[in-house]
Amino acid sequence: MDETHAPIWHPGPREASGSHLARLIASLGLTSLEELLDHANRHPDRYWRSAIDALGIRWRRDYAVFLDLADGVQFPRWFVGGELNWLDTIFAHGTADGAGRPAVIATDEAGGTRQLSYAELRAQVARFAAGLARRGVGRGDRVGLLMESGIEAVVSLLALSWLGAVAVPLFSGFGVDAIVSRLSACEARALIATSGFDRRGRRIDVRPLLREAQSHLPLLDLLILKGSLQEVEAMPRAIGWSEVGGDAAEGGMAGEEPAGMAPDDPMMVIYTSGTTGKPKGAVHTHGGFPLKIAHDAAVHFDIGTGDVFFWPADMGWVAGPLTIAAALMRGATLVCYDGAPDFPDWSRLSRLVAAHGVTHLGTSPTLIRGLAGNVALATAAPLDTVRLLITAGEVIAPEHMVWYQRHMGRGICPVINYSGGTEVSGALVANVLLRPIVPAGFNCISPGMQVDVVDDAGQPVRDRVGELAILQPFVGMTQSFWKDRERYLETYWAQVPGIWMHGDLAMRTGEDMVFLLGRSDDTLKVAGKRLGPAEVEDVLLELPEIGEAAAIGVEDAAKGQKLVVFIVPAPGQPSSPALAAKAAAAVESRLGRPFRPARVHIVADLPKTRSQKVMRRVIRRIYSGESPGDLGSLDNPPAIDRIRAAAQETG
């Protein structure tokens, strides 16, 4: 095994017998992870029946048929004949001895903290659902959710599911066009929003944006605003969030129990950007997303009653609803934070961990890079309560995963590298606690998923770059795109008939490890060889002078594509031609002369989403003089101007 793939963590006796995955294996009468994976592939119906029982998923009416493929593998129907509401599983944790257990702890950027027990959460969700029902919100209605992470966001999401309405999460940094395009596409009739939020000590007023959006959304007849009385009164046709949640006694009750839902009833439409500028609305159901996330929370994250889960995530990305479902369906405590993770300095994250006794900590690779550049502050507060680390959202470089484990995990915690996507709910590949963990790798295909790395014809490949593919329908997959079946089929099913091509470049090794190498639409093809951007970026990020990097392919008459890289100097490092030359030489030395970058641009920042994914697609298109497509998820617009300036330098 290559030394860069040497394990940084090994399972011990506790994981072998006491982890939730080990207990699931035992409950099935099996003796090993290998037996579990084989059982899940051969008998997915029996696997999910056992998993549902082990996870404590509550049903109003048991399902009669696990899977119906009458409409083809692209449009499966799951748990046919059953009835459930995922809130029943959450609120079951708040009965008897669990009623006073903290469900949600929310800290704002100024340091104020509030919390709700499981019993209080249920009561507040019921009241807010009743207030929504009194104003005409009901089953099937699409309702936008534009809120910072916190108690109100959690209550709002759950209240919509209580009624059988469909939540449409929106990124808190969206501009007017992004909000309007999403809410108009799904014909939303209501919007639950915040008046504003704090970001790095500055108040961001959302109301002007909401006023403009209202003027473009004729179907939007209900705006519920979280904010002060003065802010609400100054907003046309707005109703205060507190008013909606406090007037249930006036009539229009939603019912004493959450609505009974069919497993294929939509619970959420969550949009992800497309290269054409038109966002794709992935439809997730009551019998899909929550069950997959509850499964992953146990199998991959090892979360259970008494644990404290903190993963800073905007409610507009899939990670926002994911963290809510993962913590609350497992009876754990969810910690929410609505500010910047580096404000007032890089000690913020560790101070939140210490203050709330966080046991499970999730962060993005970009956030890890920022923490690594400020190690003294990042580890300023004790991290001794942390038992498990999670990273997700983009490809992580091996050295940053090692840093994360050594510093945030004190050298003893496992790091769960976790990868799925907005359209698949949870993990396709992820680490588990019953196998050694290697830097940047995934030691397991998620149980119940038939995933492989294949070539362009759909044939399995090993030890070379291919595409991540899903060979069979799976619990948690999007029902389709909202009112756009053809685009859904074109996006995932057109390349190889009968196989979901996920759009990730990957490599599966002879040791059965999986490594992701970036999105396939970011693929570089230089001198006839396909190269993942992560392969280039990993080389660059090994240089201590470089803090961030992005690699793109630009059309070239001689090579087909030429390699262009953008680097951000590490804190305290100067921007100089010598750094650019060193970066180019490192790539040539490690990957070969044909892959020496044609240009190295030094910039102050890279375009990123609020969840800190580097937007390579946007970089490539702007650099090539094309329209950048959907910029609704962009968090730092000035970075775009720097890319344009770099393109002009090139001429």
N, C-alpha and C positions, 0 to 999 in steps of 0.2 A: 504494500500500500504506500502511495506517495506520502511523504512526511507532512505535506500540507493537508492531507486528509486523515491524519492521525487523530484519534478521538480526544476530545477535551473533557469528556465526562463519561463515566460508566455507571450503569445501574447497580444498586446495592440491594441488600436484603429487604429494606423497606419498600422499594419499588417492586421487587419480585413478588411480594405477597400482599402489601398493603395499598398499592395504588388502585385507583378506580378501574384501570384497564385490567389489572391482575384479577380483581374481583369479578369483572365481567367474564373473563375467560373461565374462571372457576364456576360461575353460575351456569355456564353453558356445558359444563361437564368436560371441558377441554383442559389440556395441560400446558399449552405454549401459545405464543403469539402466532407462530407459523400455522398452527392448527386453526386458530381463530380466523386468520386471513383466508385460508383455504375454505373454511366453512362459510364465511361471508360471501365469497365468490361463487361457490357451488350452490348455496342455499340462501340467497338474500332474504327470502320471505321468512325463513326460520331465524336468521340472524336478527332481523329487525324486530320480530316478535319478542325475542329474548332481550334485545337492547331496550325496547320500549318498557318492558317490565322492570329491568334493572335500573333504568333512569327514572322510574316513577312517573311516567307520562300519564296524565289523567284523560280518560275518554268518557264522554257522555253515553256514547253507543259504540260498541266494538265494531271494527271493520270486518267485512265478509271476504273481501278479495284484496290481496296485497298490491297487485299490479295489473292494470288493464292496458294492453297495447293495441286496442282496436283501431286507434288513430295513427299507429306507427310509433317507432321508437322516439321520434322527435316530440311526440305529444302524449306522454304516458299519463295515466290517472292512478294515483296512489291511494291506498287504504279505502277502497271503494265501499260505500255503505256505512262508514264510520261517521261519528259526530264528535267534535271536540272544540275547545277554545284554549289556546296555549296559556291563557291567564289562569286557568284552573290549576295547572301544574305549579305556577308561581305562587299562587295564594295558598296552596296546600302547605307550603313551608311556614305560613303564618298562623297555623292553628295550634291550639294547645300550648306546649312549651315554647314553640317558636314565635309566638305572637309579638313578643317584645324584642326579638332579634333585629339588629339594624339591617335594613334592606338597601337603603341608599344614603350615602354621605356625600354632600355637595359642598365644595369649597370654591369661592370666587377669587378673582385675582387680587382683591384687596385683603383677602385672608379670612373673610366671614365664612362660617361653616354652619350648615343645617343638616338635619338627618331625619329620616322616616323609618320607623320599624315596619316589619311586614304587615302588621295589623293596620298601622296608620297609612301605609301605602295603599292597601286595599280600599280603605275608607275614602281616601282622597281620590283614587281612580274612579270609584263608584260615583262620587259627587260630581266630578268633572264630566264623566260620561252622561250623567243625568242632565247637567247643564247643556251639554251639546245636543242631547235628544230634544230638550225643550225648545231648542232653536232649529230643529228640523234635520239635524244630522242623523243619518241612519245607515242601515246595511247597504254596502256597495258604494256609498258616496266617497269620492276621492277628496282627501283633505291634505293640503300642503302643511309641512312642518318645518318652519324656519326659526330654529332656536339654538342657542348655545347649550352646551352640555350642562345638565343640572336637574334638580327635582322636577321643575315644570316640564322639561322635555321628556323625562321618563314617564311622568303621569300622563302627559298628552298622548304619547305613543300608545301606552297601554289602554287609555280610555277609548281610543279609536278602535282598537281590537275588541274591547268590551262590547261596543255597539255593532261590530261587524263592518265598520267603515274601513276604508283603505288609506293607509298613511302614504304620503309622498314626501320623503325626507329631502330637504334642500340644504346645501352648503351655506353656512352662515356668512361666507364671504362672496356669495354670488352677486353679480350685477343684475340690472333690470332684464336684459335680454335673456339671460340664463333662467331666471325665475319664470318669466312669461312663457318661454318656449316649453318648459316642463309642465307648468300648470295648465297651459292651453292644450297641450298634446293629450293629457289625460282627462281634460274637461273637469278640472277640480271646481267644486262649488264653495269651498271654504279654505281659509288659511289661518293657521295658528302660528303667530310670529312673536318675535321679541322687538321691543322698541329700540334696543341698542345693547351693546356689550362693551366690556373693557378689554383693551388689547395693548399690552405693554404700557399701562398707565394712561392710555388715551381712550376717551369715550368714542365709540363708533355709533353714530346715530343712523339707525336703519329706516326711520320713518320716511325720509324723502324718497328712498328707493321703493318703499311700499306704496306710497301715493302714486308714483309713476306706474308701478306694476298694475295697480287697481284700474287705471285708465285704459289698460290694454287687455283686461280680462273681464269681459261682460258677463260671463257665467259665475264669477266670483261674487256671491251675495252675502258672505259672512267673513268678517275679519276679527279674529280674537287676538288681542295684543297684551303681552306680558310687559308691564311697565307701571310707572306711577300713575295716579289718578289724573294728574295734569297732562301727562304724555298721552294717555288714552283719550281724554276729552278733546285734545288738540288734533286728533287724527279722525278724518272723515269716516263715518259709518263703522267705527271700531267699538268693540266691546272688551272690557277688561278681563284678563285671564282669571283674576281672583273673583270677579263677579260671576263668571260662568261656573267656577268651582264651588261657589258658596251659596247658590240659590236653589239647590235641589229641592228644598222643602216647599218651594212655591209651585211645584207641579212639573209634569213632564218627566217623571222618573224613567230611567233607562232600564229598570228591572233590577231585582235583587241579585241576580247572577249574570255573568257575561253571556252574550248570545251564543247559542249553539251553532257551530259552523261546520260545513262539509270540509273534508281535508283539502279539496281543490278550490275552495273559496279564496279569493285574493285577500291578503292581509297587508301587502305593501307593494308599491311600484317605486323602484329606486333606479334613478337614471345614471347612466355612465356615458362618458363622452365618446363621440364617434369622429373619425377622421373627416367625414363630409360636413361636419358642423351640426348635424342633426343628432341630438342625444337619443340613446336607446333606453327604453323603459323596461327593465327586467321586472317581471311579475312574480312575486313570491306569495306562497299560500300558507294557510294555517297548518296544513299537514306536511309542509316542506321545510321552510326556513327555520322555524323554532325547533323542530325535531332534529334537524341536522346540527344546529348550533348546540343544543343540549347534549347531543352525542359527542361532539368534538370537545365540549367543555370538560367532559368526563374522560374521554379516551386520550385526548392530546394535552389538555391543560391541567388535568387532574384536579379539577375544582369540585368542592363539595361543601356541605354545611359547615359554617364556622370560618371559611376562608374569606379573604378580603382581596378583591380584584380591582386593579387600577390599570387602565389602558387609555391614556389621553386620546380622544377621538372626537372629531366633529360629528354631529348628528346627521349631517348631510351625506356622509359616506357610509358604506355598508358596515364599517367597523363600529359606528355608533350604535345602531340596532343590535349588532352582534354582541357587543359588550353587555348590553342590557339583558339580552336573552341568556347569554352564557352565565352571568352571575346569578340572575334571579331564578332561572329554571333549575339551578343547582342548589338553591338555598343559601348562597353566599351573600356577602355584602359588596355592593358596587360603589366604588369611589368615583365621583365626577369632579372635573376641574374645568373651569370655563376660560382660563387665561392662557398666556404664553408660557411654555415650559422653561424658558430662559429669562423670565422676569420675576423679580428685579435682577436676578443673576442666575447662573447655571446650577445653583444649589436648590432651586425650587422643587425639582422632582424628588430629590432625596429627602427634603423636608416634608413633603407630602407623604412619602412612604413611611417616614418615622412617625409622623403625627397620627396616622390612621392604622398603623400596624399592618401595612400591605404585605400579603403573602404571595401574590401573583402579580407580576408587573409586566406590562406589554409596552413596547415602543417600536417606532419605525426605524429602519436602517439610517435614514437621514438624521433623525434625532440622536441616534447612537453616535454618529460621526460628530455631531455638535458636542455631545457630552464628552467624547474622547478627547476633543480639543481643549477641554476645560476640566481636566480630571480632578484637580484639587477641589473645585467648587462642586462638581457633579457628585462627589462622594463625601461632601461636607457633613451630612447628617447620617446617623447610623442606618445601615441597610440590613441589619441582622434578622429582621422578621421575614425577609424575602426568601421563599422556598423554591420558586420557579420563575423563569424569565420567558417572555414570548417576543418574537420579532416577526413582523409581517408587513406587507404593503408593497415591497419591491425586493429586488435581489440584494443580498447583503454580501459584502466582501468578507473573505475568511478572517482577515486581521481584525475587522470590526466586531465580528461575532466572538472572537477570542477575547477582545478587550471587554466586551459586554459581560461575558461570563466571569472574567477575572476580577473586574472592578465592581460592577453592579451586582454580580452574583457571588462575590467574595471567593471565587475560584471553586465553589462547591455546588452551585445551583445548576440544574440542567437548563439549557436554552432550547425552547421549542420554536424551531424555524417552521413557519406556517404559511401555506400558500393556497389560495383558492381563487376567488374573484367575485365581483358583484353579481354575476349571473349564476353562480353555483352555491351561494350561501356561505359555505364553510370550506374546509380543506379538501384539496385533491391529493396533495402530498404534505406531510408534516412529520415532525419528530414525535416519537413515543418514548416512554420512560423504561421500556423493556429492552432497548437496544442502545449500544454506544452512540454518542452524538459527535459528529465531526464538523469542523468549521464550514459554514455556508451550505452544508448538505441537508438532505431530507432522508431520514432513515426508514421511512415507511410510507407506503401508499395508504391513504386513509381507509380503514376497514369499511367494507360496503361499497367501495369505489373500484371499478375495473379500469385502471389507468396504466398507460404505457408510453414510452417514447418511440415514435415511429418516423419513417421517411415519408416523402411526398406521396407515395402510393399507399400509405397506411400499414406498412410492414414494420415489425419491431426492429430496432437497432440498438446496439450496445457499444459503449465506449466511443461514440462519436455523436456529433450534434444532430438532433432530430427535433420533432415537435411533440409537445405534450398532448396526448389524445385520451379521450374517454370512450371506452369501447362498449359500454352498456348504459342505459338510462339509470339515474341515481336519485335518491331522496335528497331534495334540496335544490334541484335544478330549476331554473326559471321555467315558468309555465309557457312562456313565449315572451316577445316584446309586446308592450301594450298596443293593441290594434295594429300590429305590424308583423304578421306571421312570416311574410316573405323575407323581410330583412333578417329575422331570426334564423330562418333556414339558410339564407345566404351566408350569414356570419359564421355559423358553426357546422353546418351539415353539408355544404356544397362541395368542399374540397375532396372528401373521400366519402362516398355514400355509406350511410349507416354508422359513421364514426363522428363524434363531436371533436373537432380540432380546436383546441382551446386558445391558440395564439401565443403560446409561450415556447421559446427555444429551450431545449433541455438536453441533458445527457444522463443516461442510466448506465452505471458501471457494472462490471462483472461481479462486484461485491454487492450489487443490488441497491446501491445508493443512487439518489437522484439529485442532480444539480441543475438549477435554473440559470439561464444565460441571457435573460431579457425577453421582451416581447418579439414575436416573429416579424411584426411589421417594422421593428427597429433593426432587423437583420442587416448585417454588413456583408457584402459579397465583393471581396477585393481579390483581384487576380484569380477569379474563379472559385475561391474558397469562401464558404459561408462562415461567418464569425459572429458570435453574440457580443453585443456592446459590453456586457459584464466582463468578458474576457479581457478587453482592453482596459476598462475602468479599474479592474482589480489590480492590474499592473501599475497603473498610475497612482492608485491610492496606497500602494505600498511605500511610496516616496513620502517621507515625513513632511516635506515642504508643501504637499498638496492636500487640501482639505476636502474638496469635492471634484468630481469629474463626470463628464458626459461624452460619449463617443457616438458619432453619426456617420452614415455613408452618404456621400454626395456624388451625383452622376459624373463620370469621367470617361472620355472617349477611348482612352487607352486601356484602362483597367476595368471598365464597367462601373466601378465605384472607387472613389478615393476616400481614405479615412481622414476625418476632421475631428479634432478633440477640443473640448472646452474644459479648462481647469480653473478652480478657485483656490488661491493660495491658502495654506493653513494660517491660523491666527498668528500674527507677528512676522509672517514671511513676506518679503518684498515681491512685487510683481516686476519681473525682469525678463529680457530675452534669454538669459542664462537658464531660467527655470523652464521656459518653453523648450529650449534645446535639450535639457536634461530629461524632460518628459518624453520627447520624441525618441531619444536614444534608448530610454528604458523599454518602450514598446518594441522598438526594432530588436533590441537584445533578447527580449523574452519571447516574442512572437515571430520574429524573422524579418528580414529586410523588406519583403513585399508589403509588410504591414506597417512600415514606418509612416506616421501621420503626415499627410500632405501639408496640413496646417495645425498649429497649436495656438489656440486663442486663450488668453488669460482674462477672465472676467471677475467682477466682484460678486456675482450671484448667478445661479441657474434658475430658469423658470420652473416653479414647483406648484403642486397642488397644496391645499391647506393640510392635507395628510402627509405632505413633504415628499411626494413622489416627483422625481425629476421628469419633466415633460419633454422627452426626446423627440416625440413626434412634432411638437411645436417648434423645437429648435431646428430640426431638419427642414421643415417647411419654410420657416422664415429665412433661414440661411440660403435656401434654394430659390427665394423670391416668390414663393407660393403663398396662398391664403393659409393662415395657421389653423383654420377650422374652429371648433368650439373652444373658446377661452373662458367659459363660465367657471371652471374649477381653478383658474389661475389665482394664486395667492399673492404674487409679487410682480405686478405689471411692469415696473421699471426694468426688470431683467430682460424683457422682450426687446427694449430699445438697445440694450447692450449686444444682443445677438444680431440685430439689424446693423449696428455699427461695425461689428466684426465682419459681416458679409460685405459691407461697403469697403472695408480695408482690403478685402480680397480682390475686389473689383470684378 
